[in-house]
Amino acid sequence: MNRLESHSPRLLALITIAFLALSLIYNVTLPIFEAPDEGAHFHYANWIAEHGTLPEPRFDTHAFHEVTQPALYYALVALVIKPFDRSNLDELDNLNADWFLDKLNTDEHGRKDYTRVRQQYLHTDAEQWPYRGAVWAVRAARAFSGVLGALTLLLVYATARLIFAPAVRAPAALIATSLVAFNPKFISISSTVTNDIAITLTATATGYWLVRLARHATPKRADYFVLGALVGAALLSKLQGLGLLVPALIAVFALPMPNAQARLSAWLIRGAALVLGLVIVSGWWMVWNTFSYGHPLALEQVQRANASLARKPPLSPLEVAHTLPLWFTSFWGNLGIELHFPSWVDAAFFTALAFAAVGLGIALARKRTLLTSSTALALLLIWLGVLAVMFGVWLSRYVGTENARLLMPGVLPIALLVTLGWLALSARLAAALIAALLALAASAPLTVIRPAYALPPLFDREMLITTFNLPRGSAYTVFDDRIELIHAEVAPRRVRPGETLNVVVYWGALQAMPERSYAAVIELVRLDEGRIAQRWAIPYQGRFATRRWLPGRYFRDEYSVRVPESVRPGAARVQISVQLLHTEAMEDEVRAPIRNAPERALLIDRVKIEGSPMPPPTTTPIAIFDRAMQLHQVEADVQRVRLVWYAARPPRGDYTLFIHALDASGQLLAQQDAPPFDGEYPTSLWGPNEVIEETRAFALPPATAQLRLGWYDAQGQRAEATRADGTPWADNVVYVSIAR
């Protein structure tokens, strides 16, 4: 331990440098303004940099959504970005209107799903290296957040050294600091423009001071003044900071005092010093709000700014409790908007937290003293509890807030608790877990962030066809004279209710579409039921809006559509159409026209929705075709022919059925050649173990005495026809007498 103590400053420096390097990587990996509300945060700071005053609380533009926030972070960012040329900011400020459409951002159950349109902003070459103008300003503002994150680490380290016993002080401080430094979510917050890092820093500073006060035998009144000033700084960072008054006031009354006889006067002096520090730091802002908006915290403006997110009705306490798993997974994950780790990563984190909980239990059971002050830890836990209550209340009232970045100001007590639990088990285990955390944090930009915004590989038409071995045609499908579809296919062709169909599309632009935004619409349609499933989607998993497409550039695209659980078995069409967005008429029936076609939806393929196996008819089959399709019944009247088939297994391909009407002497009177159900239920989808009944319109001449029928494939080859006993029908043709 002594050796580790001597190396602690050097190791702390390495941890901080590694954190700053990671925050820089996250900074340049996440596209500009793609963090939650980052565009609005930056515009707030930019306004101060340009006008030297606080912005008016306007709510008519997305850019001013955050103007009701306290001003400290934005004023500091304004100083950082002021030297940069920001005249080209409009080139970055391309809000993606698609992102705000409920039709595109709602899943099959009607819930918001912001993974379906990945980009809040349309990103252009203006963001690419070498940077120029406003891009440097945004990167610099993000780097400033990284500096605030590094200061937070130093405070975590200092607090851990105060609160842990000398025997474990060095490893505890390094572990707690590493837990914060290599938390991917903390790095994410520290690499974007957001006041969440400011409140995290000021709350951590307040926590450090609370621990320092609890360690003093008799805290001085000046210490409470500093405490009030720190709470004021936290309040100036974000309204959450007001919650720090709870542990601060408890510290006023609960911590020891030199003269117990003068307890009341000591409380008053401490309280006055606390309030004085708070007022000196943040009072000017509350006075500004009072004169400007009639309330020291401008709560009416805050509610107006978030009115569009209000839950109606609010969540009940039980419903809030059901969101607890998201509190955990988003505390280390969700590195932007819906940028989640795989489920196995979440499971690993839960396991690590379970180890910490076990360690805490062991420490309590053995009464193992690893802390210098349980009072100090209690004050931090009170703050964490207040923060959790505030978060729960906010989450119950507003949608889209199931994100534990709002709990990040409590990172200090969380890190200390986890460190305490791990050390109670094993310092080596803690070191191994920290190493795994570092590896995860380092890999996240390449495995989570970059793939979420990656654009498709682009080809010219010939290269696309050659690369993917697509069928060639002299004319391809063209939507709205702008979008050319080269090929589309569906897999699997057999699916059960509740399963998902995957549709692969190969397409591109015939001309640039900077002002036009289209969505692909994939539909599953039954002839007897109409549309049974639908998926609206922005191309390439929501990452490649058509406004970014370039003429003559093509790519491979994929879509999925889920088959509803309630759908009956049978055949269905999978079709694609293109919807022009942001028009007055955005009904389902309004689709882009298809060149040289009356329809506005293109049939891609037909699929089979499978059900439970059916027992075969009790009758002996008249004939068996392709050793799969059993003909059990033929009925005919003047206008139609009804056939009952049993498919014991899927036939080997798609066949066309021919029916010839013959007179008593065998002369041909009429004939009909057509695939089953006019092609809507091809034989390749039949079976296994399925009864198929088809009634065909077929006007039979009065002299008709028998029918001659059989199947043939696309090459004209007839399907093998046998009787029930296995003997063949001559020429693979079956004769059936009919009663008239």
Number of C-alpha atoms within 10 A of each C-alpha: 12 9 8 14 16 11 12 16 13 12 14 18 12 12 20 22 14 17 28 21 15 25 31 20 17 27 27 16 15 20 20 23 24 19 21 18 19 21 25 20 25 25 22 26 28 24 19 20 21 12 9 12 10 17 17 11 18 16 16 9 8 14 19 22 22 23 24 26 22 24 21 21 24 28 19 15 27 23 14 18 23 15 10 15 14 18 9 13 17 9 15 20 16 14 17 18 14 26 20 13 13 14 15 21 22 18 16 13 6 10 10 16 16 21 19 22 24 25 24 24 19 20 22 11 9 16 17 12 8 8 13 15 15 21 23 17 24 27 20 20 26 27 22 20 28 28 19 18 27 23 17 26 26 19 22 30 25 17 26 29 21 21 25 24 16 15 13 18 22 23 22 27 26 26 26 28 27 26 26 26 31 26 19 28 23 27 29 30 28 33 32 34 33 24 25 22 29 25 27 30 28 26 29 28 25 27 31 24 21 23 25 18 22 25 18 11 11 13 19 15 18 13 18 28 22 18 30 30 23 26 30 27 28 31 29 26 27 22 15 21 22 16 21 26 20 14 21 25 18 12 24 24 16 14 16 16 17 12 10 9 9 10 14 11 11 18 18 13 17 24 21 17 23 27 21 19 24 24 18 14 18 23 17 12 17 19 16 15 19 14 11 12 15 14 15 16 20 20 15 12 19 16 13 16 20 15 12 10 14 17 14 10 9 16 18 12 11 8 11 17 13 11 15 13 12 14 21 17 21 23 20 26 28 21 27 21 17 18 18 19 19 11 10 9 15 18 12 13 17 15 12 18 17 15 19 22 18 16 22 22 14 15 18 12 9 10 9 11 14 19 20 18 17 15 19 24 21 15 23 25 19 18 23 23 14 19 22 17 13 16 21 20 16 17 21 23 19 19 17 13 15 20 21 21 26 22 21 25 26 24 23 30 24 19 20 26 20 23 27 23 23 27 23 24 17 11 16 11 14 25 17 11 18 20 14 14 20 21 12 17 24 20 14 20 22 13 13 18 21 15 13 20 20 12 14 15 10 16 17 13 18 11 13 20 17 11 10 10 9 14 9 12 8 4 9 13 16 21 22 15 14 16 25 23 18 23 18 20 17 20 14 12 18 17 18 19 16 12 13 15 21 15 21 17 21 20 25 26 23 18 15 16 18 12 8 14 19 22 21 17 20 23 22 22 19 19 12 9 10 11 14 15 17 20 20 25 24 23 22 21 21 22 22 21 24 20 16 18 19 16 15 17 18 27 19 20 17 15 20 18 20 20 19 15 10 9 17 14 14 18 24 24 21 26 21 23 21 23 25 16 16 13 9 6 11 13 9 10 10 13 23 20 18 20 15 8 11 8 13 20 21 19 15 18 17 24 25 21 19 20 17 10 12 14 11 17 16 7 9 14 20 17 28 27 22 18 18 21 26 26 23 19 18 17 14 21 16 13 11 13 18 15 15 17 24 25 24 21 17 18 21 14 15 19 24 21 18 17 21 20 23 23 17 11 9 13 12 15 15 16 16 15 15 14 19 19 15 11 13 16 20 20 21 18 23 27 22 19 18 23 20 18 14 13 15 17 14 18 16 21 15 11 12 23 20 21 24 17 18 22 24 19 15 10 7 10 10 19 24 20 25 22 17 14 10 11 10 16 16 11 11 19 20 22 17 17 15 13 10 11
